[in-house]
Amino acid sequence: MKPLRTLFEFEKNNTTFQREITAGLTAFFTVAYIIVVNSSILHDSGINLQMAVLATVFVSIFGCLLIGLYANAPIVLVPGMGINTYFTYTIVQNQGLSWQSALGIVVISGLIFMIIAFTSLGVKITQAIPSSLKHAISVGIGVLITFIGLQKGGVVLVHPQTGLQLGNLSDPQVILTLIGLLIALTLFILDLKAAFLLTILSITGLAAYIGITNVSASESLQISEYTSFFGSFSLKDIGKVDFWLAVFSLTLLSVFEHVGLLQGLLPNKDRFARSLKAGSVTAMVSGLFGTSPTISAAESAAGTAVGGRTGLTAITTGLAFALTLLFLPFINMIPNSATSPILVIVGALMFQSVKEIPFHNLSEAIPAFLLIIFIGFTQSIPDGMAFGFISYAIVRIVKKDFRKDNIVLFVIAGLFLISLFLK
C-alpha cells in the first residue's frame, strides 16, 4: 500500500499531511451548516426530517471520499444550495410532483450529467453558454434563496394586496431571525470559518432558553430505518411533460454549478475532468440516497485558502461528516430562526456574481437582468433561465450573430421556449 504522501503526491503539490488535515477540518466547519439547512428544505418537500438528515450526511461522505480518492482534488461535494430550493419549492410545491418523483428526476438528471461528464459534451455545453448568463443564474438563485430565508424566518409575509409585507417585528421568531442575521453577519465579517455553524448553535440555544423550541424533539435517530428509505425514488411520472422539463432544468443547473465552481476552485486544473466525473456520479446517487443533487461546494475555498491541495482534504471533510452521526439526534431542536439567517447570507454571497455581468453592454446586460428578476419574481429557477436564454438568443439574431459557437445556445433557448408553451 502506498504511503499517503505518495498516494496524494504531497511533494508535487507542495503540501503536507498536517496541512491537508487542517484544510479538511476547516472546510468541514465552513460547510457543516448544510446538514441542518438542506434537511430543513428537503423536509418542506414532505421528506421525513430524520431521513433527510441522514441522506444529507451519507451523500456528503460518499461524495467527499469519491472525489478525494478518484480525482485527488480538495473539493467538497455536498447537496447544493439553490438546487435544493429548486427541488422543493419548484418541482414539488409549484409543479405538484411528489418528493419520490422529484428524487426520480434527480436520478435521471444525474445519469444525463454523467453522459455529459464522461464525454466531450460537457466542454461543448459550457463553452456555448455566455458568462453573463452563468453569473446571472448565480445571482438569481441568490435572490431566491434570500427570499426563502426571510420568509422561513417570518421577516417577510404574504400580503393579499401588495404581494409581500414586513413581518411582525414583535414576534419572537422574527426577533430571533434578526438576531441570528446579526450574529452570522458579524462572525462572517470576522472571517470565522465556523460562522454559520456557530450562528445555528447560538440561536438554537437562545430559542431553547426562552422556550420557543421543543427540547424534547431530539429523538434518537434510527439509522436502521434509513435502509427502507434509501432508493425511494419513483419514475411513475416519467411520461409527464413536467417531469422532463424538471430533468432538463436540473441537468443544466447541475452542470453549470459544477463547471463554474471547479474552474474557480481547483488549484490544479489538470484534475478538472476527473473532478467533474466524480461530481456527476455523486449527483446521480443523490437521488438514491434521498436528497437533491450535490455540487462542488463554494465552501471548498475555505480549505484551499489554508493550503489544501490534494484529495486528502476532501477525505478529511468526509470523515468529519461521518462523525456528525453521533450528534444528529439533536437536529429536531433547531428552529427556522436559526437556519433562515444562513440562507440570507448564502444568498448575499451568490449575489456577488453580479459584478461579473457587463452592464455597460446592453446586449449582455438585459438578458442577464431578465434572468435574475424572473427567478426572483416567479420564484422559479427554470422560468428565469428560460427568459434569460430566450432573450439572449433573440439579441444574437437581431445582431445577425450566427457563429457556429452559438448553435448550442440557440438549441438550449429553443428547448426553453418549448417548455414555456408546454406549461
N, C-alpha and C positions, 0 to 999 in steps of 0.2 A: 504493500500500500504506500502510495506516495505521501511524503510529509506535506503538511499544509502549505508551507512556504513554496514548495514546488508545484503543488496542485493548483494553487491560486496565483502563482507567478508573482510573488511579493517583490522580488528584486526588479523585475521588468516593469512593474507598476509603481516602483518607488514607495513602498508601504511596508508596514509591519503587522504582526499578529495583534499586538495591543491596539494599534490604531484602527484596525478593521473592526475589532470587538467594540471599541468605543463608538465608532461611527454607526455600527448596527444598533446599539442601545440608544444612541442619540436619535436616530431615525425612528425607532420604535416609540419613544416617549413623545415624539412630534406627531406621529400618526395614530397613536393608540386611541384617540378620541373616536376614530371611525367605528370602533366596536359598538359604542353607545349610539352614535348618530345614525349610522347605517341601519342598525337594528330597529331604531325608532321609526325610520322612514319605511322600512320593509313592513313593520307592524301595521302601518297605516294602510297597507295593501290587503291586509287580512291574514298575513302570516303570523303564526304564534310567536310572541316576542322571544321566548326562550330558544325556539328553533332558529329564529333569525340571528340571535346572538351566536349560537354555535356555528351556523352556516358562515357567518362573517369571519369568525376566528379560524375555522378549518380551512376555508378557501385562502385566507391570508397566509396561513402556514404553508399550504401547498404551493401557492404562487411564489413566495419568497424562496423556498427551498429549490423550486424548479429553476428559476432564473439565476439563482446563485450557483447551482451545480452545472446547469447546461450552458448558460451564457457567460458565467463568471463576471456578472455585472452587479454593481452596487445599487440596484434598483429595487424598490419595494412595490410589490403587487398587492393591492387591496381593492375592495369594492369602491368604485369611483363616485365622488360627489358630482351631481349633475346627472349622471347616468342613472343613479338610484332614484332621483326625483322623477326622471322620465318614466322609469319602471312603474313607480307607484301612482303618481299623480296624472300621468298621461295614459299609459297603457291600461291600467286597472280602473282608475277613477273616472277619467274622461272618456275612454273608448269602451269601458264596460266589460272588458275581458277579465276572467278570473286570474288570481295570482298564479294558479297552476299553469294556465295558458301563457301567462307572462314569462314564467320560467321556461316554458317550451320555446318561446320566442328567443330567449337568451341562448338556449342550446343551438337552435338553427342559425341564429346570427353568429354565434361563435364558430360554427362549422364553416360558414362563409368567410369569416375573418381568417380562419386557418388556411383556407384555399388562397386567400389574398397574400397572407404572410409567407406561405411556403412556395409561392410563385413570384413572377415579376409584376403581378397586378398591383401589389402594394405600392411599389415605386411609381408606377404609371398614374395611379389614382391621386396619390399625394402631390405629385408634380403638377397635376392638372388643376388642382384647387388653388385659387389665388390666396395669398397670405392674408389679405384683408378680410376675407370671409372666414378663414381659420381663426383669426383673432376675434372676429365678431361673434363667432359661436361661443368662445370662452366668456366674452363679455355678457352675452345674452343669458347664458346659463348662470353667470354670477348674479345678474339681476333677479332671475327666477329663484335662486337659492336664498338670496337676501329676503325676498318677499315671503317665502315659505317660513324662514326663520322668524320674521316679525309676526307672522300670522300664528305660528305654533306657540309663540310666547305671549300672545294676547295683545301685542303692541298695536297691531293693525287688525281691524274688524271689517266685516262686510256691512255696507250701508245700502239700503234699498233704493235711495235716490241717486247718490253720488258714486256708488260702487264700493268705495272704501272710506273708512274713517279711523281716527285715532282711538285706541282702546282706552279703557278706564284706568287712569294713572293711579287710582287709589286701590286697585285690585292687587292683592299680594302677589299673584302670579306675574303681573306686569312689572311690579316693583322689583321682584327677583330677577326677571329677564333683563331689565335695565342695569341692575347692579352687576349681573353676570357680564353684560356687554362692556361695562366699565372695567371690570376685572380683566376680562380677556384682552381688551384693547391695551390696558396698562402693561400686562405681562408680555404681550406680543411685541409692543414697542421696546420693552426692556430686553427683548431677544432671548427670553427664557424658552428653551427647547420644549418644555412640557407645559407651555402656556395653556393650551386647550384642555389638557388633562387636569391641570390644577384648577381651571375655571369650573369644570364639571364637578370636581370633588368639593370645591368650596360652596357652590350653590346648592348642591345636594345636601351638604351638611347644614347649611343655613335653613334650607327648606324643612329638614327634619327637626331642627331646633325650634322653629316657630310653629311646627305641627301641621304643615300642609303637604306632607308626603307620607306615604304608607310604609312605615318601617317594617311592618310585618310582611310586606310583599316579597321580601327576599327569600323566596322558596328555593329549595335545593334543586339544582339542575340535574335532571336525569339524562345523562348522555346516551343511555340505552334507548331512550325514546327517539333519539335523533335517527337511529337506524331505519325506522319506519318512515321518517320524514325525508330522508335522503332519496333523491330520484323521484320527487313528487311532481315533476313537470308533466304537462299534458299537451298533446298535439290534436285535441279534439276540434279546435278552431282553425286548423291548418287550411281549411277550404275558404275561410273568410278573407275578404279584402283587407280588413283592419289588421289581421294577423300579419300579412305580408308587408303592409305599409310600416308596421312597427318593426319588423325584421330589417327592412331597408334602412329606416332611420337609425335603429340601434347599431347596425353594422357601420354606418358612416360615423356615428358618434364614437364607437369603439376604436375604429381605425385612426380617426383624427386625434383622439385623446392620446393613444399610444405613440403614434408617429411624432406628434408635436412635442410631447414630453421627453421622449427618448432622444430626439435631436437636441434638445436643450440641456438634458441632464447627464447623458453618458460622457464620462471623462474620455473614454476611448471609443470613437465612432466605429471601429472595426467590429465591435460587438453588437452593432445595431441589428443586423439580420437575425442573429440568434435570440436577441432580446425580444424582438418583435414576434418571433415564433413562440417563445415561451409565454409572452403576453396573450397571444391568440389562443393557445391551449388552455390557459387559466381562465380566460374569458368564457370559453365554451363550457368548461367543467363547473363554472359558477352556477349555471342552471341546474346541474346535478346536485351541487351542494345545497342549493335553495336560496340563492341570493342574486342580485343584479350583477352585471359584469364587473370584473376587476379592471383596473387601469394601472399604468405606470404612475405611481403617486408623485405629485409635485413635492411632497414632504421628503422624498428621497434626497432632495437638495440639502437637507439638514445633515444627512450622513456624509455626502460628498464634501460638504463645506468643512467638516472636521477631519478630512483625509481619507474617507472611504473610497477605495479604488477597485476592489475586487468583489467576487461573489460571496466572500466570507461576511461582508457587511450585510447583504440580504439574508444570508442564512442565520446570522445572529438575530436579526429582526424577527425572522420566522420562529426561531426557538423562544424568543421573548413572548410572542403571541401565544405559544403553547403554554407558557407558564401562567398566562392570564386565566386559564381554565379553572385554576384554584380559587379565583375571586369572582367568577361570573354570577354566582347566586345573588349578589347584591345589585345586579343590573336593574331590577324592577323598582328599586328605590329612587332611581334618577328621574326627576321631573322634566317636563318640556322646557321649563325656565333655565335648566342647566345646559341643554343642547341647543336651544334657539340662538344664543349669542355666538356659538361656534359657526352656525350656518351663516350668520350675518358677516362675520369676519372672513370666512372662506369665500363668500360672495364678493367681498371687497378685494380679496387677493386675485380672484379671477377677473375682476373688472379692470385690473391694471393693464390688461392686454389692449385696452382702448388706445393707449399711447402708440401702439404699433400700427394703427389704422391711419393711412394718409388722408386726413380730412381736407387737405388742400386740393386733392384731386377728386372732384365730384363723381367721376365715373367709378371710382373705387369706394368713395365715402357713402354715397346714397344707398347702394345695395347692402353695405355693411350696416348702415343705420337702420334700414328696414328690417334686416335680420334680427337685430338687437331688440327693437321696440316690439316686433311681433312675438318674439319669445316672451318678453316681459308682459305685454298686454293680453295675449291669448293664453298665457301660462302653458304653452305648448312648444317644446323644442323643435319638433319636425315642422310645424306650421311656420315658425320663424325661419327655419332653414329653407323652406320652400320659397318664401317670398324673397329671401336673400339671393338664392341661386337663380331663380327665375329672372329677377330684375337685373342681376349681373349679366346673364345671357342676353337679355334684351339690349343692354348697353353695348355689348360686344357686336350685336347685329347692327345696331344703329351706327356704330363706328366702322362697320364693314371689316371687322377684325375676325377673319375666318381662318386663322392659322391652325395648323394641324394640332398644336398643343391644346386648342380649345374644344376639340371634338368630344373628349370625355366630359368636359364641363357641360357642353350642350346636352349630352345624353343624360347626365345627372339632373339637369334643370328640367328636361322633358319628363323624366320619371316623377319629379316633384310636382310638375304641372298636372300630370295624370292623377297623382294621389289626391290633389285638391279637389278635382272634379268627381272623384270616386267617393268622397266623404258623404 
